[in-house]
Amino acid sequence: MKSISIFKIVSMIILLGLTIFFIFPFYWIASGSFKLQDVAITIPPEWWPSTPTLENYEKLFTSKYIKMVL
């Protein structure tokens, strides 16, 4: 059986930490898009939307600005 070196363990922990660090903003944006504005700016933050809604997407696609872009 091969032994795993300390270097490999430390490097995997660092890589896992960096992965979480760089992926977390995408998760935060995606989960925030399913929250109402009042819930999205509360302190302490709500990590997962308790009542997910598509209201933000409805506002986005029914606004006059999106029609100019499309």
Backbone as XML, in Angstrom:
<?xml version="1.0"?>
<chain id="A" units="angstrom">
  <residue number="1" name="MET">
    <atom name="N" x="0.835" y="-1.168" z="0.000"/>
    <atom name="CA" x="0.000" y="0.000" z="0.000"/>
    <atom name="C" x="0.886" y="1.240" z="0.000"/>
  </residue>
  <residue number="2" name="LYS">
    <atom name="N" x="0.554" y="2.204" z="-0.858"/>
    <atom name="CA" x="1.341" y="3.431" z="-0.934"/>
    <atom name="C" x="0.946" y="4.366" z="0.197"/>
  </residue>
  <residue number="3" name="SER">
    <atom name="N" x="1.939" y="5.040" z="0.714"/>
    <atom name="CA" x="1.644" y="6.033" z="1.754"/>
    <atom name="C" x="1.456" y="7.397" z="1.080"/>
  </residue>
  <residue number="4" name="ILE">
    <atom name="N" x="0.514" y="8.154" z="1.619"/>
    <atom name="CA" x="0.239" y="9.484" z="1.078"/>
    <atom name="C" x="1.109" y="10.481" z="1.837"/>
  </residue>
  <residue number="5" name="SER">
    <atom name="N" x="1.830" y="11.287" z="1.097"/>
    <atom name="CA" x="2.741" y="12.231" z="1.733"/>
    <atom name="C" x="1.976" y="13.417" z="2.314"/>
  </residue>
  <residue number="6" name="ILE">
    <atom name="N" x="2.595" y="14.058" z="3.276"/>
    <atom name="CA" x="2.015" y="15.247" z="3.910"/>
    <atom name="C" x="1.817" y="16.346" z="2.879"/>
  </residue>
  <residue number="7" name="PHE">
    <atom name="N" x="2.735" y="16.458" z="1.942"/>
    <atom name="CA" x="2.635" y="17.469" z="0.891"/>
    <atom name="C" x="1.353" y="17.304" z="0.080"/>
  </residue>
  <residue number="8" name="LYS">
    <atom name="N" x="1.018" y="16.069" z="-0.285"/>
    <atom name="CA" x="-0.199" y="15.828" z="-1.055"/>
    <atom name="C" x="-1.440" y="16.179" z="-0.239"/>
  </residue>
  <residue number="9" name="ILE">
    <atom name="N" x="-1.444" y="15.844" z="1.027"/>
    <atom name="CA" x="-2.598" y="16.145" z="1.875"/>
    <atom name="C" x="-2.784" y="17.649" z="2.011"/>
  </residue>
  <residue number="10" name="VAL">
    <atom name="N" x="-1.702" y="18.364" z="2.283"/>
    <atom name="CA" x="-1.778" y="19.823" z="2.436"/>
    <atom name="C" x="-2.178" y="20.476" z="1.121"/>
  </residue>
  <residue number="11" name="SER">
    <atom name="N" x="-1.615" y="20.012" z="0.019"/>
    <atom name="CA" x="-1.956" y="20.614" z="-1.272"/>
    <atom name="C" x="-3.423" y="20.345" z="-1.627"/>
  </residue>
  <residue number="12" name="MET">
    <atom name="N" x="-3.960" y="19.191" z="-1.301"/>
    <atom name="CA" x="-5.371" y="18.904" z="-1.568"/>
    <atom name="C" x="-6.283" y="19.774" z="-0.696"/>
  </residue>
  <residue number="13" name="ILE">
    <atom name="N" x="-5.906" y="19.999" z="0.543"/>
    <atom name="CA" x="-6.694" y="20.873" z="1.423"/>
    <atom name="C" x="-6.685" y="22.306" z="0.893"/>
  </residue>
  <residue number="14" name="ILE">
    <atom name="N" x="-5.527" y="22.770" z="0.455"/>
    <atom name="CA" x="-5.432" y="24.128" z="-0.112"/>
    <atom name="C" x="-6.257" y="24.231" z="-1.388"/>
  </residue>
  <residue number="15" name="LEU">
    <atom name="N" x="-6.173" y="23.239" z="-2.263"/>
    <atom name="CA" x="-6.952" y="23.254" z="-3.498"/>
    <atom name="C" x="-8.455" y="23.201" z="-3.222"/>
  </residue>
  <residue number="16" name="LEU">
    <atom name="N" x="-8.861" y="22.437" z="-2.238"/>
    <atom name="CA" x="-10.269" y="22.387" z="-1.868"/>
    <atom name="C" x="-10.740" y="23.742" z="-1.342"/>
  </residue>
  <residue number="17" name="GLY">
    <atom name="N" x="-9.919" y="24.378" z="-0.509"/>
    <atom name="CA" x="-10.250" y="25.704" z="0.008"/>
    <atom name="C" x="-10.354" y="26.744" z="-1.100"/>
  </residue>
  <residue number="18" name="LEU">
    <atom name="N" x="-9.424" y="26.721" z="-2.039"/>
    <atom name="CA" x="-9.463" y="27.661" z="-3.163"/>
    <atom name="C" x="-10.677" y="27.414" z="-4.062"/>
  </residue>
  <residue number="19" name="THR">
    <atom name="N" x="-11.017" y="26.154" z="-4.254"/>
    <atom name="CA" x="-12.188" y="25.831" z="-5.060"/>
    <atom name="C" x="-13.453" y="26.392" z="-4.428"/>
  </residue>
  <residue number="20" name="ILE">
    <atom name="N" x="-13.612" y="26.193" z="-3.136"/>
    <atom name="CA" x="-14.773" y="26.738" z="-2.431"/>
    <atom name="C" x="-14.754" y="28.261" z="-2.490"/>
  </residue>
  <residue number="21" name="PHE">
    <atom name="N" x="-13.598" y="28.860" z="-2.320"/>
    <atom name="CA" x="-13.458" y="30.310" z="-2.352"/>
    <atom name="C" x="-13.904" y="30.898" z="-3.689"/>
  </residue>
  <residue number="22" name="PHE">
    <atom name="N" x="-13.573" y="30.226" z="-4.795"/>
    <atom name="CA" x="-13.908" y="30.755" z="-6.113"/>
    <atom name="C" x="-15.307" y="30.353" z="-6.586"/>
  </residue>
  <residue number="23" name="ILE">
    <atom name="N" x="-15.856" y="29.267" z="-6.085"/>
    <atom name="CA" x="-17.190" y="28.821" z="-6.495"/>
    <atom name="C" x="-18.275" y="29.512" z="-5.677"/>
  </residue>
  <residue number="24" name="PHE">
    <atom name="N" x="-17.993" y="29.884" z="-4.430"/>
    <atom name="CA" x="-18.995" y="30.465" z="-3.548"/>
    <atom name="C" x="-19.703" y="31.694" z="-4.127"/>
  </residue>
  <residue number="25" name="PRO">
    <atom name="N" x="-19.031" y="32.643" z="-4.769"/>
    <atom name="CA" x="-19.758" y="33.795" z="-5.343"/>
    <atom name="C" x="-20.811" y="33.395" z="-6.371"/>
  </residue>
  <residue number="26" name="PHE">
    <atom name="N" x="-20.535" y="32.376" z="-7.174"/>
    <atom name="CA" x="-21.526" y="31.918" z="-8.142"/>
    <atom name="C" x="-22.749" y="31.330" z="-7.438"/>
  </residue>
  <residue number="27" name="TYR">
    <atom name="N" x="-22.507" y="30.568" z="-6.371"/>
    <atom name="CA" x="-23.609" y="30.032" z="-5.580"/>
    <atom name="C" x="-24.420" y="31.165" z="-4.963"/>
  </residue>
  <residue number="28" name="TRP">
    <atom name="N" x="-23.746" y="32.167" z="-4.421"/>
    <atom name="CA" x="-24.419" y="33.276" z="-3.752"/>
    <atom name="C" x="-25.292" y="34.065" z="-4.734"/>
  </residue>
  <residue number="29" name="ILE">
    <atom name="N" x="-24.798" y="34.289" z="-5.924"/>
    <atom name="CA" x="-25.572" y="35.002" z="-6.942"/>
    <atom name="C" x="-26.783" y="34.167" z="-7.360"/>
  </residue>
  <residue number="30" name="ALA">
    <atom name="N" x="-26.575" y="32.882" z="-7.589"/>
    <atom name="CA" x="-27.679" y="32.026" z="-8.022"/>
    <atom name="C" x="-28.744" y="31.910" z="-6.941"/>
  </residue>
  <residue number="31" name="SER">
    <atom name="N" x="-28.345" y="31.700" z="-5.684"/>
    <atom name="CA" x="-29.342" y="31.569" z="-4.626"/>
    <atom name="C" x="-30.019" y="32.908" z="-4.352"/>
  </residue>
  <residue number="32" name="GLY">
    <atom name="N" x="-29.308" y="34.004" z="-4.503"/>
    <atom name="CA" x="-29.890" y="35.325" z="-4.297"/>
    <atom name="C" x="-30.913" y="35.687" z="-5.351"/>
  </residue>
  <residue number="33" name="SER">
    <atom name="N" x="-30.773" y="35.118" z="-6.518"/>
    <atom name="CA" x="-31.736" y="35.428" z="-7.579"/>
    <atom name="C" x="-33.095" y="34.803" z="-7.318"/>
  </residue>
  <residue number="34" name="PHE">
    <atom name="N" x="-33.165" y="33.826" z="-6.436"/>
    <atom name="CA" x="-34.427" y="33.186" z="-6.092"/>
    <atom name="C" x="-35.015" y="33.707" z="-4.782"/>
  </residue>
  <residue number="35" name="LYS">
    <atom name="N" x="-34.433" y="34.769" z="-4.227"/>
    <atom name="CA" x="-34.929" y="35.368" z="-2.984"/>
    <atom name="C" x="-35.603" y="36.696" z="-3.292"/>
  </residue>
  <residue number="36" name="LEU">
    <atom name="N" x="-36.531" y="37.081" z="-2.427"/>
    <atom name="CA" x="-37.084" y="38.417" z="-2.504"/>
    <atom name="C" x="-36.019" y="39.406" z="-2.055"/>
  </residue>
  <residue number="37" name="GLN">
    <atom name="N" x="-36.144" y="40.648" z="-2.475"/>
    <atom name="CA" x="-35.115" y="41.636" z="-2.161"/>
    <atom name="C" x="-34.962" y="41.828" z="-0.653"/>
  </residue>
  <residue number="38" name="ASP">
    <atom name="N" x="-36.069" y="41.853" z="0.086"/>
    <atom name="CA" x="-35.988" y="42.026" z="1.535"/>
    <atom name="C" x="-35.213" y="40.888" z="2.196"/>
  </residue>
  <residue number="39" name="VAL">
    <atom name="N" x="-35.390" y="39.690" z="1.705"/>
    <atom name="CA" x="-34.694" y="38.529" z="2.278"/>
    <atom name="C" x="-33.235" y="38.515" z="1.849"/>
  </residue>
  <residue number="40" name="ALA">
    <atom name="N" x="-32.960" y="38.966" z="0.648"/>
    <atom name="CA" x="-31.595" y="38.920" z="0.113"/>
    <atom name="C" x="-30.639" y="39.844" z="0.860"/>
  </residue>
  <residue number="41" name="ILE">
    <atom name="N" x="-31.161" y="40.908" z="1.474"/>
    <atom name="CA" x="-30.278" y="41.864" z="2.147"/>
    <atom name="C" x="-30.370" y="41.784" z="3.659"/>
  </residue>
  <residue number="42" name="THR">
    <atom name="N" x="-30.969" y="40.724" z="4.196"/>
    <atom name="CA" x="-31.072" y="40.602" z="5.648"/>
    <atom name="C" x="-29.740" y="40.223" z="6.263"/>
  </residue>
  <residue number="43" name="ILE">
    <atom name="N" x="-29.592" y="40.601" z="7.514"/>
    <atom name="CA" x="-28.404" y="40.224" z="8.284"/>
    <atom name="C" x="-28.907" y="39.537" z="9.541"/>
  </residue>
  <residue number="44" name="PRO">
    <atom name="N" x="-28.510" y="38.364" z="9.841"/>
    <atom name="CA" x="-27.586" y="37.468" z="9.148"/>
    <atom name="C" x="-28.201" y="36.934" z="7.861"/>
  </residue>
  <residue number="45" name="PRO">
    <atom name="N" x="-27.369" y="36.605" z="6.904"/>
    <atom name="CA" x="-27.887" y="36.170" z="5.602"/>
    <atom name="C" x="-28.586" y="34.818" z="5.673"/>
  </residue>
  <residue number="46" name="GLU">
    <atom name="N" x="-29.509" y="34.634" z="4.770"/>
    <atom name="CA" x="-30.192" y="33.349" z="4.619"/>
    <atom name="C" x="-29.422" y="32.570" z="3.568"/>
  </residue>
  <residue number="47" name="TRP">
    <atom name="N" x="-28.824" y="31.454" z="3.941"/>
    <atom name="CA" x="-27.935" y="30.721" z="3.044"/>
    <atom name="C" x="-28.677" y="29.999" z="1.932"/>
  </residue>
  <residue number="48" name="TRP">
    <atom name="N" x="-29.900" y="29.581" z="2.199"/>
    <atom name="CA" x="-30.705" y="28.900" z="1.198"/>
    <atom name="C" x="-32.084" y="29.537" z="1.218"/>
  </residue>
  <residue number="49" name="PRO">
    <atom name="N" x="-32.665" y="29.867" z="0.082"/>
    <atom name="CA" x="-33.975" y="30.524" z="0.085"/>
    <atom name="C" x="-35.053" y="29.636" z="0.708"/>
  </residue>
  <residue number="50" name="SER">
    <atom name="N" x="-35.693" y="30.139" z="1.769"/>
    <atom name="CA" x="-36.741" y="29.340" z="2.422"/>
    <atom name="C" x="-38.013" y="29.326" z="1.589"/>
  </residue>
  <residue number="51" name="THR">
    <atom name="N" x="-38.264" y="30.419" z="0.890"/>
    <atom name="CA" x="-39.411" y="30.467" z="-0.028"/>
    <atom name="C" x="-38.908" y="30.944" z="-1.392"/>
  </residue>
  <residue number="52" name="PRO">
    <atom name="N" x="-38.417" y="30.033" z="-2.215"/>
    <atom name="CA" x="-37.886" y="30.434" z="-3.518"/>
    <atom name="C" x="-38.977" y="31.055" z="-4.396"/>
  </residue>
  <residue number="53" name="THR">
    <atom name="N" x="-38.583" y="32.049" z="-5.148"/>
    <atom name="CA" x="-39.518" y="32.739" z="-6.019"/>
    <atom name="C" x="-38.851" y="33.072" z="-7.346"/>
  </residue>
  <residue number="54" name="LEU">
    <atom name="N" x="-39.670" y="33.182" z="-8.368"/>
    <atom name="CA" x="-39.176" y="33.573" z="-9.688"/>
    <atom name="C" x="-39.528" y="35.022" z="-9.993"/>
  </residue>
  <residue number="55" name="GLU">
    <atom name="N" x="-39.887" y="35.775" z="-8.975"/>
    <atom name="CA" x="-40.308" y="37.163" z="-9.156"/>
    <atom name="C" x="-39.212" y="38.023" z="-9.786"/>
  </residue>
  <residue number="56" name="ASN">
    <atom name="N" x="-37.979" y="37.805" z="-9.406"/>
    <atom name="CA" x="-36.878" y="38.592" z="-9.972"/>
    <atom name="C" x="-36.729" y="38.344" z="-11.474"/>
  </residue>
  <residue number="57" name="TYR">
    <atom name="N" x="-36.907" y="37.093" z="-11.894"/>
    <atom name="CA" x="-36.817" y="36.789" z="-13.321"/>
    <atom name="C" x="-38.011" y="37.358" z="-14.081"/>
  </residue>
  <residue number="58" name="GLU">
    <atom name="N" x="-39.171" y="37.355" z="-13.444"/>
    <atom name="CA" x="-40.350" y="37.960" z="-14.069"/>
    <atom name="C" x="-40.130" y="39.452" z="-14.294"/>
  </residue>
  <residue number="59" name="LYS">
    <atom name="N" x="-39.577" y="40.114" z="-13.283"/>
    <atom name="CA" x="-39.276" y="41.545" z="-13.440"/>
    <atom name="C" x="-38.243" y="41.773" z="-14.537"/>
  </residue>
  <residue number="60" name="LEU">
    <atom name="N" x="-37.254" y="40.916" z="-14.594"/>
    <atom name="CA" x="-36.198" y="41.062" z="-15.596"/>
    <atom name="C" x="-36.747" y="40.939" z="-17.010"/>
  </residue>
  <residue number="61" name="PHE">
    <atom name="N" x="-37.532" y="39.909" z="-17.254"/>
    <atom name="CA" x="-37.972" y="39.641" z="-18.616"/>
    <atom name="C" x="-39.202" y="40.445" z="-19.032"/>
  </residue>
  <residue number="62" name="THR">
    <atom name="N" x="-39.833" y="41.137" z="-18.099"/>
    <atom name="CA" x="-40.961" y="41.993" z="-18.476"/>
    <atom name="C" x="-40.576" y="43.466" z="-18.481"/>
  </residue>
  <residue number="63" name="SER">
    <atom name="N" x="-39.337" y="43.777" z="-18.157"/>
    <atom name="CA" x="-38.912" y="45.176" z="-18.172"/>
    <atom name="C" x="-38.680" y="45.644" z="-19.600"/>
  </residue>
  <residue number="64" name="LYS">
    <atom name="N" x="-38.760" y="46.952" z="-19.793"/>
    <atom name="CA" x="-38.561" y="47.503" z="-21.134"/>
    <atom name="C" x="-37.099" y="47.455" z="-21.559"/>
  </residue>
  <residue number="65" name="TYR">
    <atom name="N" x="-36.173" y="47.352" z="-20.595"/>
    <atom name="CA" x="-34.752" y="47.353" z="-20.929"/>
    <atom name="C" x="-34.333" y="46.035" z="-21.602"/>
  </residue>
  <residue number="66" name="ILE">
    <atom name="N" x="-34.915" y="44.941" z="-21.177"/>
    <atom name="CA" x="-34.545" y="43.654" z="-21.789"/>
    <atom name="C" x="-35.027" y="43.598" z="-23.235"/>
  </residue>
  <residue number="67" name="LYS">
    <atom name="N" x="-36.120" y="44.272" z="-23.524"/>
    <atom name="CA" x="-36.618" y="44.289" z="-24.894"/>
    <atom name="C" x="-35.658" y="45.037" z="-25.812"/>
  </residue>
  <residue number="68" name="MET">
    <atom name="N" x="-34.977" y="46.034" z="-25.280"/>
    <atom name="CA" x="-33.986" y="46.761" z="-26.078"/>
    <atom name="C" x="-32.773" y="45.887" z="-26.378"/>
  </residue>
  <residue number="69" name="VAL">
    <atom name="N" x="-32.408" y="45.038" z="-25.430"/>
    <atom name="CA" x="-31.240" y="44.179" z="-25.598"/>
    <atom name="C" x="-31.546" y="43.044" z="-26.569"/>
  </residue>
  <residue number="70" name="LEU">
    <atom name="N" x="-32.737" y="42.484" z="-26.431"/>
    <atom name="CA" x="-33.109" y="41.377" z="-27.307"/>
    <atom name="C" x="-33.557" y="41.928" z="-28.618"/>
  </residue>
</chain>
